[in-house]
Amino acid sequence: MKTVYNFDALQFDGQKKSLADYEGKVLLIVNTASQCFFTKQFKSLEKLYQAYKDRGFEILAFPSNNFRHQEPLTGARLETFCRLNQQVKFPIFKRTHVVGEHTAPLYKFLSNKEENGHIDSKPVWNFHKYLINKQGEVVDYFYPTTSPLSNKVKLNIERLLAQ
């Protein structure tokens, strides 16, 4: 069966990053946008990352312009926004499609039960979050309205880290 480890993602410098590099870690994969109401979640995501990163947790962010063109930035401008303006330390990849006819293969996998074996949940907006266990399987998702610091998110992360 496929896992997230079967996929690559493009870093800001254009280099491919194998998601197999995150094998054995609990992951939260989230599509982001710089001009969205939920952009304030970057700060919560960073707090979550800092709280659990030393225990084998990673957040992987995928900026997307799919929802009302709320991610107009690309390249160095987008990286600067994320790193300097939002002060995030977790990995952020190049802008990608998370829905529609040009959906990236990773997001086709994340959002389709026939591909991932567990859940059906296409991103409905920016900051849709997928929770991945240490085996690379999609085990849960959270809508954009769910705060990264909610008990629901933290308890699920803690449960997976303990396994």
C-alpha positions in Angstrom: 0.0 0.0 0.0 1.1 3.5 -0.7 2.1 5.9 2.1 3.2 9.6 2.1 6.7 8.2 1.9 6.1 7.4 -1.8 6.0 11.1 -2.7 8.4 13.9 -3.3 7.8 17.6 -2.8 9.6 20.6 -4.3 11.5 22.9 -2.0 11.7 26.6 -2.6 15.1 26.1 -4.3 13.5 23.7 -6.8 15.1 20.6 -5.3 13.0 17.5 -4.8 12.6 16.4 -1.2 11.6 12.9 -0.6 8.9 12.5 2.0 10.6 9.2 2.9 13.1 11.5 4.8 10.3 11.9 7.4 9.8 8.2 7.9 9.1 7.2 11.5 7.7 10.7 12.4 4.2 11.9 13.0 3.3 14.5 10.4 0.8 17.2 10.1 0.4 18.2 6.4 -1.3 21.5 5.9 -2.1 23.7 2.8 -1.5 27.4 3.6 -2.1 30.8 2.1 -0.6 34.2 3.0 -3.8 36.3 2.5 -6.4 34.1 4.2 -8.4 34.7 7.3 -6.7 31.6 8.7 -3.2 32.8 8.1 -3.0 33.6 11.8 -2.8 29.8 12.2 0.9 30.0 11.2 1.7 31.2 14.8 -0.3 28.3 16.3 1.3 25.8 13.9 4.7 27.0 15.0 3.8 26.7 18.7 2.6 23.1 18.0 5.8 22.4 16.1 8.0 23.7 18.9 6.0 21.7 21.5 6.4 18.3 19.7 9.4 18.5 17.3 11.8 17.0 19.7 9.5 13.9 20.1 9.4 13.0 16.4 6.8 15.4 15.0 7.0 17.5 11.9 4.7 19.9 10.1 4.9 20.1 6.3 3.3 23.2 4.8 2.2 23.4 1.2 1.2 26.9 0.1 -1.7 26.9 -2.4 -3.5 29.5 -4.5 -6.5 27.3 -5.1 -9.0 29.1 -2.9 -9.9 32.6 -4.1 -6.3 33.3 -5.1 -5.3 33.9 -1.5 -1.7 32.8 -2.1 -0.4 35.2 -4.8 3.2 35.0 -3.6 5.8 32.6 -5.1 9.4 31.8 -4.8 11.6 34.0 -2.6 8.7 36.4 -1.7 6.7 33.5 -0.4 9.6 32.0 1.5 10.3 35.4 3.0 6.7 35.8 4.1 6.7 32.4 5.8 10.2 32.6 7.4 10.4 36.3 8.4 6.8 37.6 8.6 5.3 34.5 10.2 8.6 33.2 11.8 7.9 29.5 11.1 10.7 27.0 11.3 8.9 23.9 10.0 9.4 22.8 6.3 7.4 24.8 3.8 7.4 23.7 0.2 6.8 25.4 -3.2 3.3 26.5 -4.0 1.2 23.6 -5.2 -2.3 22.7 -6.3 -4.3 20.9 -3.6 -7.6 20.6 -5.5 -8.8 20.7 -9.1 -7.5 19.2 -12.3 -3.9 20.0 -11.5 -3.9 18.5 -8.0 -0.5 17.4 -6.9 -0.1 13.6 -6.6 0.5 13.9 -2.8 -2.8 15.7 -2.4 -4.6 13.2 -4.6 -3.3 10.6 -2.2 -4.1 12.5 1.0 -7.7 13.3 0.0 -8.9 10.1 -1.5 -9.8 6.9 0.4 -9.3 4.8 -2.7 -5.6 5.9 -2.7 -4.8 6.2 1.0 -7.0 3.4 2.4 -8.4 5.5 5.3 -10.1 8.8 4.6 -11.9 10.9 2.0 -11.4 14.6 2.6 -10.5 17.1 0.0 -9.3 20.4 1.3 -12.3 22.7 1.6 -10.2 25.8 2.1 -6.8 26.9 3.2 -5.3 25.4 6.4 -6.9 22.0 5.9 -4.8 19.6 8.0 -3.9 15.9 7.5 -2.5 13.8 10.3 -0.1 11.1 9.3 1.1 8.3 11.6 4.7 7.0 11.9 4.0 4.5 9.2 3.1 7.2 6.7 -0.6 6.5 6.7 -3.3 9.2 6.7 -5.2 8.7 9.9 -7.2 11.8 10.5 -7.9 15.3 9.1 -9.0 18.6 10.6 -11.0 21.4 8.9 -9.5 24.9 8.6 -11.7 26.0 11.5 -9.9 23.6 13.9 -7.1 25.4 15.7 -3.8 23.6 15.5 -3.6 24.1 19.3 -7.0 22.5 20.0 -7.2 19.6 22.4 -8.5 17.4 19.6 -5.3 18.0 17.5 -2.9 17.8 20.4 -4.4 14.6 21.9 -4.2 12.8 18.5 -0.6 13.9 18.0 0.3 12.7 21.5 -1.4 9.3 21.0 0.5 8.8 17.7 3.8 9.8 19.2 3.3 7.3 22.0 2.8 4.4 19.6 
